[in-house]
Amino acid sequence: MDIKAVVDEILLEKKRPFTWLVNQMDKTFDGLKLSLINESIKYRDIKLMAKILEVPPSTFFETEARSYKTETGTSLTAESRNEYSDLKNNLKNCKEMSAALKEQIKDKDRIIGLLSGKS
């Protein structure tokens, strides 16, 4: 979700300019704008911004995240579940790649042995 777009929409509803928010938060215009665009804003700044704009902090985040239960009983959001699946697949691929490389090393050793006259 584009945090900057959400902030702009809230400011528009409240009929306030972005510079007003910058001054209320005691930030520089470019600093706040870039942190919103790059989504690198700190959570404490999000809480402060939510307080100033009189909205809950959750307003700036996607509301469609669903909880899932894992085998251990812990809860994961949909995004975390996708990330977990990706990591699991990457680990499987790495294990396969490692096994293939070990086989190549064995083949290399056999070839070296054959070329040097050792069997």
C-alpha positions in Angstrom: 0.0 0.0 0.0 1.3 3.5 -0.9 1.6 5.3 2.5 2.1 8.6 0.8 -1.1 8.3 -1.1 -3.0 7.5 2.1 -1.5 10.5 3.8 -2.3 12.7 0.9 -5.9 11.5 0.9 -6.3 12.1 4.7 -4.8 15.6 4.3 -7.2 16.3 1.4 -10.2 15.2 3.6 -9.0 17.4 6.4 -8.2 20.3 4.0 -4.6 20.6 5.2 -1.5 21.0 3.1 1.5 18.6 3.4 3.6 21.4 4.8 1.2 21.6 7.8 1.9 17.9 8.6 5.7 18.5 8.1 5.6 21.4 10.6 3.4 19.4 13.1 5.8 16.5 13.0 8.9 18.8 13.2 10.4 17.1 10.1 11.9 18.5 6.9 9.6 18.6 3.8 11.9 16.4 1.7 12.8 14.0 4.6 9.1 13.2 5.4 8.1 13.1 1.7 11.0 10.6 0.9 10.3 8.4 3.9 6.7 8.1 2.9 7.4 7.5 -0.8 10.2 5.0 0.0 8.1 3.5 2.8 11.1 3.8 5.1 9.3 5.8 7.8 9.8 4.8 11.4 6.9 3.3 13.3 7.2 6.0 16.0 6.8 8.6 13.2 3.7 6.7 11.9 2.2 6.8 15.4 2.9 10.5 15.7 1.5 11.2 12.3 -1.6 9.1 13.1 -2.1 11.2 16.3 -1.7 14.5 14.5 -4.1 13.4 11.7 -6.5 11.9 14.3 -6.6 8.4 12.7 -5.5 5.0 14.0 -2.0 3.9 12.9 -3.5 0.9 11.1 -5.0 3.4 8.5 -1.6 3.5 6.8 -1.4 -0.3 6.4 -3.2 -2.8 4.2 -6.4 -4.0 5.9 -6.8 -7.1 3.8 -4.1 -9.2 5.7 -5.6 -12.4 6.9 -4.3 -14.5 9.8 -3.2 -18.1 9.3 -2.3 -20.7 11.9 1.0 -22.5 11.4 1.8 -26.0 12.6 3.2 -24.5 15.8 0.0 -22.6 16.4 1.5 -19.2 15.8 -0.4 -16.8 13.5 1.0 -15.5 10.2 -0.4 -12.8 7.9 -1.0 -13.7 4.3 2.1 -11.8 3.3 4.2 -13.7 5.9 2.8 -16.9 4.7 3.8 -16.1 1.1 7.3 -15.1 2.3 7.6 -18.3 4.3 6.6 -20.4 1.2 9.2 -18.5 -0.9 11.9 -19.1 1.7 10.9 -22.8 1.9 11.2 -23.2 -1.9 14.5 -21.3 -1.9 15.9 -23.7 0.7 14.7 -26.7 -1.3 16.4 -25.3 -4.4 19.6 -24.6 -2.5 19.7 -28.2 -1.2 19.2 -29.5 -4.7 22.0 -27.2 -6.0 24.3 -28.3 -3.2 23.7 -32.0 -4.0 24.4 -31.3 -7.7 27.7 -29.4 -6.9 28.8 -32.3 -4.6 28.3 -34.7 -7.5 30.3 -32.4 -9.8 33.1 -32.4 -7.3 33.1 -36.2 -7.2 33.1 -36.3 -11.0 36.0 -33.8 -11.1 38.0 -36.0 -8.7 37.3 -39.1 -10.8 38.4 -37.2 -14.0 41.6 -36.0 -12.3 42.3 -39.5 -11.1 41.8 -40.9 -14.6 44.0 -38.3 -16.2 46.8 -38.8 -13.7 46.7 -42.5 -14.1 45.1 -43.4 -10.8 42.0 -45.4 -10.7 
